[in-house]
Amino acid sequence: MDGVSETTRLILVEEDLFVQDGIAFAGGHLSVHVSMAPYRQDGNEDSVGIIPLNQNSGVLVVADGAGGQPGGERASRVAVREIARSISSLDPNQENLRAAVLDAIEKANQEIMTPVRGAGTTLEVLEVSGRTVRTYHIGDSSTLVVGGRGKIHYQTTPHSPVGYAVEAGLVEESEALFHEDLHLVSNLLGTPDMKVEVGPVLSLAPRDTIMLASDGVTDNLQLKEIAEVVRRRPLKRARESLASLAQDRMLNPVSDQPSKQDDLSFLLYRPG
């Protein structure tokens, strides 16, 4: 499944550049952006999966490889492919995705560790079943649920020293993006002590928008900026604006704004 595999059942993105809008998924619609870090020559370590089960349910995945090329790239590919394989093997009438997702994560963890240790990947998985969703979270990629008025109804906490400090109120979000330890991650798929944080079942309102993103987005844009862009625009325009803002921060750093060159991958989903 090199590059983009697109059928009636799934899309896997394993490319340096991929952009698509208006993808029908689980009764709603998706926009996708994947691009390699500016000036990088050795390939994109991010991978993205769009894995429908039936017309009303499916799974979305964003993985951000860590440990350097080629180990990080391989780790993110393994994670997305294993989840795609597990979900695609289910009966389309089977709505309980939890066991399939968790089983795939365990298999991917073992496969990533087998040939060489030291590489791994973050992982964001969103299980969608009608108007309800649930997250599976490993590392410092992020899932946000943003309401129509711009309020963040739900967000995953980065598995990192800085992420935990922000959650505990010890560091302000605006300070966190400039913290010297921002690059440290304390939980990765592909490690013996990997832990999956399974989120609660959430009910979506009609105007809610969900973003799954690698830290190329969240290390360059503050959460309030993301929420403001997402709530005000159609998905295609929101996708364009988020990508443009993040890439501008990477290429044109200024002292009072965050700036970190990184691969940039995100999915935007709205229910029907």
Residue pairs with C-beta under 8 A, 6 or more apart in sequence:
1 12
1 14
1 81
1 84
2 14
3 14
3 15
4 11
4 12
4 13
4 14
4 15
4 18
5 11
5 12
9 51
9 52
9 88
10 49
10 50
10 51
10 52
10 84
10 88
11 20
11 23
11 32
11 49
11 50
12 47
12 48
12 49
12 50
12 80
12 81
12 84
13 32
13 34
13 47
13 48
13 49
13 265
14 44
14 47
14 77
14 80
15 34
15 44
16 35
16 36
16 43
16 44
17 34
17 35
17 36
18 32
18 33
18 34
18 35
18 48
19 32
19 33
19 34
19 35
19 239
19 243
20 31
20 32
21 31
21 32
21 235
21 236
21 239
22 29
22 31
22 235
22 236
23 29
23 30
23 31
23 32
23 50
24 30
25 50
25 52
25 58
25 60
25 128
25 269
26 52
26 55
26 56
26 57
26 58
26 128
26 129
26 130
26 271
27 55
27 56
27 130
27 131
27 271
27 272
28 128
28 269
28 270
28 271
28 272
29 235
29 269
29 270
29 272
30 50
30 60
30 235
30 267
30 268
30 269
31 235
31 236
31 238
31 239
31 267
31 268
32 48
32 50
32 239
32 266
32 267
32 268
33 239
33 242
33 243
33 264
33 265
33 266
34 44
34 46
34 48
34 263
34 264
34 265
35 44
35 243
35 247
35 263
35 264
35 265
36 43
36 44
36 263
37 44
37 216
37 250
37 261
37 262
37 263
37 264
38 247
38 250
38 251
38 261
39 261
40 261
40 263
42 69
43 69
43 70
43 73
44 73
44 263
44 265
45 64
45 65
45 66
45 69
45 72
45 73
45 76
45 121
45 263
46 62
46 63
46 64
46 65
46 76
46 214
46 216
46 263
46 264
46 265
47 61
47 62
47 63
47 65
47 76
47 77
47 79
47 80
47 265
48 61
48 62
48 63
48 80
48 265
48 267
49 59
49 60
49 61
49 63
49 80
49 81
49 83
49 84
50 58
50 60
50 61
50 267
51 58
51 59
51 60
51 61
51 83
51 84
51 87
51 88
52 58
53 59
53 87
53 90
53 92
53 94
53 95
53 97
54 92
54 93
56 129
56 130
57 95
57 97
57 127
57 128
57 129
57 130
58 87
58 128
59 83
59 87
59 97
59 101
59 125
59 126
59 127
59 128
60 125
60 126
60 128
60 212
60 267
60 269
61 79
61 80
61 83
61 84
61 123
61 124
61 125
61 126
61 212
62 123
62 124
62 141
62 212
62 213
62 214
62 265
62 266
62 267
63 75
63 76
63 77
63 79
63 80
63 121
63 122
63 123
63 124
63 141
63 189
63 214
64 76
64 121
64 122
64 139
64 141
64 214
64 215
64 216
64 263
64 265
65 71
65 72
65 73
65 74
65 75
65 76
65 77
65 119
65 120
65 121
66 72
66 75
66 119
66 120
66 121
66 122
66 139
66 185
66 188
67 75
67 118
67 119
67 120
67 190
68 119
71 116
71 118
71 119
72 119
72 120
72 121
74 112
74 119
75 112
75 119
75 120
75 121
75 189
75 190
76 121
78 108
78 111
78 112
78 121
79 105
79 108
79 112
79 121
79 123
79 189
82 104
82 105
82 107
82 108
82 111
83 101
83 104
83 105
83 108
83 125
85 104
86 100
86 101
86 103
86 104
86 107
87 97
87 100
87 101
87 104
89 100
90 97
90 100
95 129
97 127
97 129
98 127
98 134
98 198
101 125
101 127
101 136
102 136
102 196
102 198
105 123
105 125
105 136
105 138
105 189
105 196
108 189
108 190
109 189
109 190
109 191
109 194
112 119
112 120
112 121
112 189
112 190
113 190
113 191
113 192
119 190
120 188
120 189
120 190
120 191
120 194
121 139
121 188
121 189
121 190
122 138
122 139
122 140
122 141
122 185
122 188
122 189
122 214
122 215
123 136
123 137
123 138
123 139
123 141
123 189
124 135
124 136
124 137
124 138
124 141
124 142
124 143
124 156
124 212
124 213
125 135
125 136
125 137
126 133
126 134
126 135
126 136
126 143
126 210
126 212
126 269
127 133
127 134
127 135
127 136
128 269
131 203
131 204
131 271
132 201
132 202
132 203
132 204
133 145
133 201
133 202
133 204
133 210
134 198
134 199
134 200
134 201
134 202
135 143
135 154
135 156
135 197
135 198
135 199
136 196
136 197
136 198
136 199
137 143
137 156
137 159
137 196
137 197
137 198
137 199
138 159
138 187
138 188
138 189
138 194
138 195
138 196
138 197
139 158
139 159
139 160
139 185
139 187
139 188
139 189
140 158
140 159
140 160
140 163
140 185
140 215
140 218
141 212
141 213
141 214
141 215
141 218
142 155
142 156
142 158
142 211
142 212
142 213
142 215
142 217
142 218
143 154
143 155
143 156
143 199
143 210
143 211
143 212
143 213
144 152
144 154
144 155
144 156
144 210
144 211
144 213
144 223
144 226
144 227
144 230
145 152
145 153
145 154
145 155
145 202
145 204
145 208
145 209
145 210
146 152
146 153
146 208
146 209
146 210
146 211
146 226
146 227
146 230
146 231
147 153
147 205
147 207
147 208
147 231
148 205
148 206
148 207
148 208
148 231
149 231
150 227
150 228
150 230
150 231
150 232
151 227
152 223
152 227
153 202
153 208
154 199
154 202
155 223
156 197
156 199
157 163
157 164
157 166
157 167
157 197
158 164
158 166
158 185
158 215
158 218
159 185
159 186
159 187
159 197
160 181
160 182
160 184
160 185
160 186
161 181
161 184
161 186
162 171
162 176
162 179
162 181
162 182
162 184
163 176
164 186
165 171
165 176
166 172
166 173
166 176
171 179
173 222
173 223
174 222
176 182
177 219
177 220
177 222
177 258
178 258
182 219
182 260
187 193
187 194
187 195
188 194
204 210
204 271
206 271
207 231
207 270
208 270
208 271
209 230
209 231
209 235
209 238
209 268
209 269
209 270
210 267
210 268
210 269
210 270
211 217
211 226
211 230
211 242
211 266
211 267
211 268
211 269
212 266
212 267
212 269
213 265
213 266
213 267
214 262
214 263
214 264
214 265
214 266
215 260
215 262
216 246
216 250
216 260
216 262
216 263
216 264
216 265
217 226
217 242
217 246
217 264
217 265
217 266
218 226
219 258
219 260
219 262
220 245
220 246
220 249
220 250
220 258
220 259
220 260
220 262
221 242
221 245
221 246
221 249
221 258
222 258
225 245
226 242
229 238
229 241
229 242
229 245
230 238
230 242
230 268
232 238
233 241
235 268
235 270
238 268
239 266
239 268
242 266
242 268
243 264
243 266
246 264
247 264
249 257
249 258
249 259
249 260
250 259
250 260
250 261
250 262
250 264
252 259
253 259
